[in-house]
């Protein structure tokens, strides 16, 4: 095939996808070109604003934008800034919950804080009171702090090592806390302390609720770049095996439950809208990152700090949706045999 014929073929494939082509055509699309096209389309988008209720987040460069897609075969496609670190924030909730499920079983989550979407804001006190901390999930702050309290360890150091070790294995490299972010969050986390005390009062956190809050604050302050997040997402897409390092981080049997809670509650108040539009289990963080998982196909991440009113990165949402649609990532789509 000549260079011109190759270009024409790719153009026709892209056109077929836009019109509504089959998964077979989606597989034949060039992921690298799709990722770069999404980056170019949205890199100059000027909407939203950085989170400012945590002072350190308000100072992050709003122009930062990077996208990474990693397939279950370990192929990596990138565009934009993929090395600058931001704090992982609420995306951390996915991987702490994964550690608890791996060590204590899926029932330990569903039988404690629960797995239902609350229908209320991520740091709601009313949601705790409504069902005494039970009909919650590990993607909102009360449930996430509770999950942190359930991580195995006889002391704070052992608990932290289990958490950060899990994150390292998912990301495929050693991660560390961004101290400025941690100190900024620790100085302003009084509401999270109150949530933890209330979950303790209802018996969802067994002991040391304020210690659990501090560890949770630290886990949210871990620094990650777009490639780290994509690798973490791709590990879930690959049945818990990191497709780059080959390490089995969590068992394949436990990934459906992890992805299910991402699907129902991973995008704050807009989780239902996101799932309706993309079909992808996803999780956002107010640091500007979003991860999304197409099971058995790929994990994708994008970082861009300006957020919408729900707390989700605007550029990241748009880019991930476009890329997934072009590559047939929606697991609910009919795929002809």
C-alpha positions as CSV (number, residue, x, y, z in Angstrom):
1,X,0.0,0.0,0.0
2,X,1.3,3.4,-1.0
3,X,1.6,6.3,1.5
4,X,-1.4,8.0,-0.2
5,X,-3.5,4.8,-0.1
6,X,-2.7,4.4,3.6
7,X,-3.8,8.0,4.3
8,X,-7.0,7.5,2.3
9,X,-7.7,4.2,4.1
10,X,-7.4,5.8,7.5
11,X,-9.5,8.7,6.5
12,X,-12.3,6.4,5.4
13,X,-12.0,4.4,8.6
14,X,-12.3,7.6,10.7
15,X,-15.4,8.7,8.6
16,X,-17.0,5.3,9.1
17,X,-16.5,5.6,12.9
18,X,-18.0,9.1,13.0
19,X,-21.1,7.8,11.0
20,X,-21.3,4.8,13.3
21,X,-19.0,2.1,12.1
22,X,-18.6,-1.4,13.5
23,X,-16.2,-2.5,16.3
24,X,-14.1,-4.2,13.6
25,X,-13.6,-0.8,12.0
26,X,-12.9,0.8,15.3
27,X,-10.2,-1.8,16.0
28,X,-8.6,-0.8,12.7
29,X,-8.5,2.9,13.6
30,X,-5.1,4.4,14.5
31,X,-5.2,5.0,18.3
32,X,-2.3,7.3,18.1
33,X,-3.9,9.6,15.5
34,X,-7.2,9.5,17.5
35,X,-5.5,10.6,20.7
36,X,-3.6,13.4,19.0
37,X,-6.7,14.6,17.2
38,X,-8.6,14.9,20.5
39,X,-5.7,16.8,22.0
40,X,-5.5,19.3,19.2
41,X,-9.3,19.7,19.3
42,X,-9.5,20.6,22.9
43,X,-6.0,22.0,23.9
44,X,-7.2,25.6,23.5
45,X,-10.6,25.2,25.1
46,X,-11.0,27.9,27.8
47,X,-13.8,26.7,30.1
48,X,-14.1,25.9,33.8
49,X,-11.8,26.8,36.7
50,X,-9.3,25.1,39.0
51,X,-10.6,23.9,42.3
52,X,-9.9,26.6,44.9
53,X,-11.3,25.2,48.2
54,X,-7.9,23.5,48.5
55,X,-5.4,26.4,48.1
56,X,-2.6,24.4,46.5
57,X,-4.9,23.2,43.7
58,X,-5.8,26.8,42.7
59,X,-2.1,27.4,41.9
60,X,-1.8,24.6,39.4
61,X,-1.2,25.7,35.7
62,X,-4.7,25.7,34.1
63,X,-3.1,25.2,30.7
64,X,-1.7,21.8,31.6
65,X,-3.2,19.1,29.3
66,X,-2.1,15.6,28.6
67,X,-3.8,12.4,27.3
68,X,-2.5,8.8,27.5
69,X,-4.2,5.6,26.2
70,X,-2.7,2.2,27.1
71,X,-4.1,-1.0,25.6
72,X,-4.3,-4.3,27.4
73,X,-1.4,-5.4,25.2
74,X,0.7,-2.6,26.7
75,X,0.8,-0.3,23.6
76,X,1.0,3.3,24.7
77,X,-0.3,6.4,22.9
78,X,0.2,9.9,24.1
79,X,-0.4,13.6,23.4
80,X,0.4,16.8,25.3
81,X,2.0,17.0,28.7
82,X,2.3,13.5,30.1
83,X,5.1,14.1,32.7
84,X,3.9,16.9,34.9
85,X,2.4,15.6,38.1
86,X,-0.8,16.7,39.8
87,X,-2.4,15.3,42.9
88,X,-4.4,12.2,42.4
89,X,-7.2,13.4,44.7
90,X,-10.4,11.3,44.5
91,X,-9.1,9.0,41.8
92,X,-7.2,7.4,44.7
93,X,-10.5,6.1,46.1
94,X,-10.6,3.5,43.3
95,X,-7.3,1.9,44.2
96,X,-7.7,2.0,48.0
97,X,-11.0,0.2,47.5
98,X,-9.3,-2.2,45.3
99,X,-6.8,-3.1,48.0
100,X,-9.6,-3.6,50.6
101,X,-11.6,-5.8,48.2
102,X,-8.4,-7.8,47.4
103,X,-7.6,-8.4,51.0
104,X,-11.0,-8.7,52.6
105,X,-13.4,-9.6,49.8
106,X,-16.0,-7.7,47.9
107,X,-18.6,-8.2,50.6
108,X,-16.5,-6.1,53.0
109,X,-17.4,-3.1,51.0
110,X,-21.0,-3.9,50.1
111,X,-21.6,-5.0,53.7
112,X,-20.2,-1.8,55.3
113,X,-20.6,1.5,53.6
114,X,-22.4,0.0,50.7
115,X,-22.2,0.5,46.9
116,X,-25.2,2.7,46.0
117,X,-24.9,6.1,44.5
118,X,-26.0,8.6,47.2
119,X,-27.6,11.1,44.8
120,X,-26.0,13.8,46.9
121,X,-22.7,15.7,46.8
122,X,-19.5,13.9,47.5
123,X,-19.0,15.3,51.0
124,X,-22.7,15.2,52.1
125,X,-23.5,14.8,55.8
126,X,-27.2,14.3,55.0
127,X,-26.3,11.2,53.0
128,X,-24.7,9.6,56.1
129,X,-27.6,10.5,58.3
130,X,-30.2,9.2,55.8
131,X,-29.1,5.6,56.2
132,X,-26.7,5.7,59.1
133,X,-23.7,5.5,56.8
134,X,-24.8,2.2,55.1
135,X,-26.3,3.1,51.7
136,X,-23.1,4.9,50.6
137,X,-20.2,4.0,48.4
138,X,-16.4,4.2,48.4
139,X,-16.4,7.0,45.8
140,X,-17.8,9.7,48.0
141,X,-15.7,11.0,50.9
142,X,-17.5,9.3,53.9
143,X,-17.3,5.9,52.2
144,X,-13.7,6.5,50.9
145,X,-12.4,7.4,54.4
146,X,-14.1,4.3,55.7
147,X,-12.4,2.2,53.0
148,X,-9.1,3.7,54.0
149,X,-9.8,2.7,57.6
150,X,-10.3,-0.9,56.4
151,X,-6.8,-1.2,54.8
152,X,-4.8,-3.9,56.6
153,X,-2.0,-2.9,58.9
154,X,-1.2,-2.9,62.6
155,X,-0.2,0.8,62.6
156,X,-0.3,3.9,60.5
157,X,3.0,3.1,58.7
158,X,1.9,-0.4,57.7
159,X,-1.5,0.9,56.5
160,X,0.2,3.6,54.4
161,X,2.7,1.2,52.9
162,X,-0.1,-1.0,51.8
163,X,-1.9,1.9,50.2
164,X,1.1,3.5,48.4
165,X,2.5,0.1,47.4
166,X,-0.8,-0.7,45.7
167,X,-0.7,2.7,43.9
168,X,2.9,2.0,42.8
169,X,2.0,-1.4,41.4
170,X,-1.0,0.0,39.4
171,X,1.1,2.9,38.1
172,X,4.2,0.8,37.3
173,X,6.5,3.1,39.2
174,X,7.2,4.5,42.6
175,X,4.9,7.4,43.5
176,X,5.3,10.0,46.3
177,X,3.2,12.5,48.1
178,X,3.1,16.1,47.0
179,X,3.8,17.7,50.4
180,X,2.5,21.2,49.5
181,X,-0.8,19.7,48.6
182,X,-0.9,17.4,51.6
183,X,-0.2,20.3,54.0
184,X,-2.8,22.5,52.2
185,X,-5.5,19.8,52.5
186,X,-4.6,18.8,56.0
187,X,-5.2,22.4,57.1
188,X,-8.6,22.6,55.5
189,X,-10.1,19.1,56.0
190,X,-12.3,19.8,59.0
191,X,-15.4,18.6,57.1
192,X,-13.8,15.3,56.2
193,X,-12.9,14.9,59.9
194,X,-16.5,15.4,60.8
195,X,-17.6,12.9,58.2
196,X,-15.2,10.3,59.6
197,X,-16.4,10.9,63.2
198,X,-20.0,10.5,62.0
199,X,-19.2,7.2,60.2
200,X,-17.4,6.1,63.4
201,X,-20.5,7.0,65.4
202,X,-22.6,4.7,63.2
203,X,-20.1,1.9,63.5
204,X,-18.8,2.0,59.9
205,X,-15.3,3.0,61.0
206,X,-14.1,0.7,63.8
207,X,-11.5,2.9,65.4
208,X,-9.2,5.9,64.9
209,X,-11.4,7.9,62.5
210,X,-9.1,10.9,62.6
211,X,-6.1,8.8,61.7
212,X,-8.1,7.4,58.8
213,X,-8.9,10.9,57.7
214,X,-5.2,11.9,57.8
215,X,-4.2,8.8,55.8
216,X,-7.0,9.6,53.3
217,X,-5.7,13.2,53.0
218,X,-2.2,11.8,52.3
219,X,-3.5,9.4,49.7
220,X,-5.3,12.2,47.8
221,X,-2.0,14.1,47.7
222,X,0.0,11.5,45.9
223,X,1.5,12.9,42.7
224,X,0.7,11.3,39.3
225,X,1.0,12.2,35.7
226,X,-1.2,11.3,32.8
227,X,0.9,8.2,32.0
228,X,0.6,6.9,35.6
229,X,-3.1,7.3,35.6
230,X,-3.5,5.6,32.2
231,X,-1.4,2.7,33.4
232,X,-3.6,2.4,36.5
233,X,-6.7,2.4,34.3
234,X,-5.3,-0.1,31.9
235,X,-4.5,-2.5,34.7
236,X,-8.2,-2.6,35.6
237,X,-9.0,-3.0,31.9
238,X,-6.6,-6.0,31.8
239,X,-8.2,-7.9,34.6
240,X,-6.0,-6.5,37.3
241,X,-2.7,-7.2,35.5
242,X,-0.5,-4.2,34.7
243,X,-0.1,-4.5,30.9
244,X,3.3,-2.7,31.0
245,X,5.0,-4.4,33.9
246,X,3.1,-7.7,33.7
247,X,2.4,-7.7,37.5
248,X,-0.9,-9.0,38.7
249,X,-1.9,-6.3,41.1
250,X,-5.4,-7.5,42.0
251,X,-7.2,-10.6,40.9
252,X,-9.4,-10.6,37.8
253,X,-12.3,-11.9,39.9
254,X,-12.3,-8.6,41.8
255,X,-12.2,-6.2,39.0
256,X,-15.9,-6.3,38.1
257,X,-16.9,-4.9,41.5
258,X,-14.3,-2.2,41.3
259,X,-15.5,-1.1,37.9
260,X,-19.2,-1.3,38.9
261,X,-18.8,1.3,41.6
262,X,-16.7,3.5,39.2
263,X,-19.6,3.3,36.7
264,X,-22.3,4.3,39.2
265,X,-20.5,6.9,41.3
266,X,-17.2,7.8,39.8
267,X,-18.0,11.2,38.2
268,X,-19.6,12.9,41.2
269,X,-23.1,14.3,40.5
270,X,-22.7,13.6,36.8
271,X,-22.0,9.9,37.0
272,X,-25.3,9.0,35.3
273,X,-24.8,11.5,32.5
274,X,-21.3,10.2,31.9
275,X,-22.3,6.6,31.8
276,X,-25.2,7.4,29.5
277,X,-22.8,9.2,27.0
278,X,-19.8,6.8,27.1
279,X,-20.6,3.6,28.9
280,X,-17.2,3.7,30.5
281,X,-16.5,3.2,34.2
282,X,-14.5,6.3,35.2
283,X,-13.2,8.3,38.1
284,X,-12.4,11.9,38.3
285,X,-10.4,14.0,40.8
286,X,-10.5,17.7,41.6
287,X,-6.8,17.9,40.7
288,X,-7.9,17.7,37.1
289,X,-7.4,14.0,36.3
290,X,-9.9,11.5,34.9
291,X,-9.4,7.8,34.3
292,X,-11.7,5.6,32.2
293,X,-11.7,1.9,31.5
294,X,-12.9,0.0,28.5
295,X,-12.7,-3.6,29.9
296,X,-10.6,-5.9,27.8
297,X,-9.5,-3.1,25.5
298,X,-7.8,-0.1,27.1
299,X,-7.4,2.3,29.9
300,X,-7.3,6.0,29.2
301,X,-6.4,9.1,31.3
302,X,-6.4,12.8,30.8
303,X,-5.2,15.7,33.0
304,X,-6.5,19.2,32.7
305,X,-7.1,21.2,36.0
306,X,-10.1,23.4,35.0
307,X,-13.3,21.8,36.3
308,X,-17.0,22.0,35.6
309,X,-19.6,22.7,38.4
310,X,-19.7,19.0,39.3
311,X,-15.9,18.9,39.8
312,X,-14.9,17.1,36.7
313,X,-12.2,18.2,34.2
314,X,-13.9,19.7,31.2
315,X,-11.1,19.0,28.6
316,X,-10.5,15.5,30.0
317,X,-14.1,14.6,29.7
318,X,-14.5,15.8,26.2
319,X,-11.2,14.2,25.0
320,X,-11.9,10.8,26.6
321,X,-15.4,10.7,25.2
322,X,-14.2,11.4,21.7
323,X,-11.4,8.9,21.8
324,X,-13.6,6.1,23.2
325,X,-16.3,6.8,20.6
326,X,-13.7,6.7,17.8
327,X,-12.2,3.4,19.1
328,X,-15.4,1.6,20.0
329,X,-14.7,1.7,23.7
330,X,-18.2,1.6,25.0
331,X,-18.8,-1.9,26.5
332,X,-22.6,-1.5,25.9
333,X,-22.3,-1.1,22.2
334,X,-23.5,-3.9,20.0
335,X,-20.5,-5.7,18.5
336,X,-21.3,-7.9,15.4
337,X,-19.7,-11.3,15.4
